């Protein structure tokens, strides 16, 4: 019977010790904070609020400072842009505004629109002169030189890469 009493006593001590440890555990041990070591100290994430802080040790002890939240800056910019979009939509809905009086009458036809050809002009043909053989030779010479330079450059790059490996 004695071994049974010892086992029961050990079980009570282990259980009560676990309860005492759970009650006195700091917030970091019950899951509120997640700690990650960084070169300057520790990065602390508050899992309830999402706040990130950097904790550093100085002469007076440990100090934690909240890291600036980029999300709040982005939310502020999104809000500003949404307000601007609404303002521009209202301007477009209001219609065009005329800043001053126009003295001259607007043309009744589009000046960029081509007029219908007259019957006499309909027979005309537009001729585009073709390049001469000399012009073609100059173009071909230029293209050949450019192609050779490109091939030479590719070969140099290939030699440099294969030489470094």
VMD Tcl script that draws the C-alpha trace (Angstrom):
set ca {
  {0.00 0.00 0.00}
  {2.91 2.24 0.63}
  {4.03 2.34 -3.05}
  {0.47 3.30 -4.01}
  {0.49 6.21 -1.55}
  {3.87 7.40 -2.82}
  {2.61 7.31 -6.40}
  {-0.54 9.24 -5.45}
  {1.50 11.82 -3.57}
  {3.83 12.23 -6.56}
  {0.85 12.67 -8.89}
  {-0.65 15.35 -6.63}
  {2.67 17.20 -6.46}
  {3.16 17.07 -10.23}
  {-0.41 18.26 -10.88}
  {-0.29 21.06 -8.33}
  {3.14 22.14 -9.51}
  {1.82 22.33 -13.08}
  {-1.10 24.49 -11.94}
  {1.17 26.82 -10.00}
  {3.49 27.12 -13.00}
  {0.54 27.82 -15.33}
  {-0.84 30.50 -13.01}
  {2.46 32.33 -12.57}
  {3.57 32.09 -16.22}
  {4.16 35.46 -17.92}
  {2.20 36.47 -21.01}
  {4.98 35.33 -23.33}
  {4.60 31.76 -22.13}
  {0.82 31.51 -22.52}
  {0.91 32.51 -26.18}
  {0.30 36.27 -26.11}
  {3.73 37.21 -27.42}
  {5.92 35.52 -29.97}
  {9.63 36.31 -29.64}
  {12.21 36.13 -32.42}
  {15.89 36.88 -31.82}
  {17.43 39.61 -33.99}
  {20.98 41.06 -33.89}
  {19.85 44.12 -31.89}
  {17.83 42.13 -29.32}
  {14.40 40.53 -29.72}
  {11.50 41.11 -32.08}
  {8.20 40.75 -30.18}
  {4.86 40.08 -31.88}
  {1.70 40.62 -29.85}
  {-0.54 37.84 -31.14}
  {-3.70 39.52 -29.84}
  {-3.22 42.99 -31.37}
  {-0.68 42.28 -34.12}
  {1.68 44.97 -32.83}
  {5.36 44.35 -33.56}
  {7.99 45.74 -31.20}
  {11.76 45.64 -31.01}
  {13.12 44.91 -27.55}
  {16.67 45.87 -26.71}
  {18.70 45.67 -23.55}
  {20.30 48.89 -22.35}
  {21.90 50.09 -19.09}
  {18.58 50.35 -17.25}
  {17.18 47.01 -18.50}
  {15.04 45.82 -21.39}
  {12.94 48.32 -23.35}
  {10.45 47.55 -26.12}
  {9.42 50.08 -28.75}
  {6.65 49.59 -31.29}
  {7.82 49.31 -34.89}
  {6.18 51.89 -37.19}
  {3.29 50.23 -38.98}
  {3.49 50.63 -42.76}
  {-0.04 49.33 -43.05}
  {-1.50 52.40 -41.38}
  {0.42 54.65 -43.79}
  {-0.87 52.60 -46.73}
  {-4.42 52.77 -45.39}
  {-4.14 56.56 -45.08}
  {-2.91 56.83 -48.69}
  {-5.71 54.57 -49.92}
  {-8.24 56.77 -48.11}
  {-6.76 59.92 -49.66}
  {-6.87 58.40 -53.15}
  {-10.46 57.21 -52.72}
  {-11.51 60.74 -51.70}
  {-9.74 62.15 -54.75}
  {-11.47 59.63 -57.03}
  {-14.85 60.62 -55.61}
  {-14.06 64.31 -56.13}
  {-13.03 63.65 -59.75}
  {-16.18 61.59 -60.37}
  {-18.28 64.53 -59.16}
  {-16.40 66.87 -61.51}
  {-17.01 64.56 -64.47}
  {-20.68 64.20 -63.56}
  {-21.06 67.99 -63.38}
  {-20.02 68.24 -67.03}
  {-17.42 70.31 -68.82}
  {-16.72 73.78 -67.55}
  {-15.92 76.69 -69.83}
  {-13.38 79.06 -68.35}
  {-13.98 81.95 -70.72}
  {-16.07 83.21 -73.61}
  {-15.18 81.96 -77.06}
  {-15.28 84.78 -79.62}
  {-14.95 82.68 -82.76}
  {-17.54 80.19 -83.88}
  {-16.50 76.57 -83.84}
  {-16.04 74.94 -87.26}
  {-19.00 72.95 -88.50}
  {-16.82 70.17 -89.88}
  {-13.77 68.33 -88.64}
  {-10.65 69.88 -90.21}
  {-8.75 66.61 -89.85}
  {-11.34 64.62 -91.77}
  {-10.37 64.08 -95.39}
  {-12.74 65.59 -97.89}
  {-14.33 63.41 -100.51}
  {-12.16 63.40 -103.65}
  {-13.53 65.23 -106.60}
  {-14.09 63.32 -109.79}
  {-11.07 64.90 -111.49}
  {-8.84 64.07 -108.50}
  {-10.11 60.49 -108.26}
  {-7.98 59.44 -111.23}
  {-4.73 60.57 -109.63}
  {-2.38 57.94 -108.32}
  {0.18 58.43 -105.61}
  {3.55 57.04 -106.54}
  {6.16 56.23 -103.91}
  {9.70 56.09 -105.26}
  {11.49 52.86 -104.46}
  {15.00 52.94 -103.00}
  {17.85 52.71 -105.47}
  {20.30 49.82 -105.60}
  {22.89 52.04 -103.91}
  {20.49 52.72 -101.01}
  {19.77 49.00 -100.68}
  {23.50 48.20 -100.63}
  {24.06 50.74 -97.84}
  {21.24 49.25 -95.76}
  {22.51 45.69 -96.30}
  {26.05 46.73 -95.36}
  {24.80 48.34 -92.15}
  {22.76 45.26 -91.22}
  {25.69 42.91 -91.90}
  {28.01 44.98 -89.67}
  {25.42 45.10 -86.88}
  {24.87 41.33 -87.14}
  {28.62 40.61 -86.99}
  {29.04 42.86 -83.95}
  {26.16 41.09 -82.20}
  {27.67 37.65 -82.91}
  {31.13 38.83 -81.74}
  {29.64 40.21 -78.55}
  {27.78 36.93 -77.87}
  {31.01 34.96 -78.42}
  {32.92 37.23 -76.00}
  {30.25 36.80 -73.35}
  {30.29 33.03 -73.83}
  {34.10 32.93 -73.51}
  {33.97 35.11 -70.36}
  {31.35 32.89 -68.75}
  {33.08 29.64 -69.66}
  {36.45 31.00 -68.49}
  {35.09 31.93 -65.04}
  {33.47 28.55 -64.35}
}
mol new
graphics top color blue
foreach p $ca { graphics top sphere $p radius 0.5 }
foreach p [lrange $ca 0 end-1] q [lrange $ca 1 end] { graphics top cylinder $p $q radius 0.2 }
display resetview
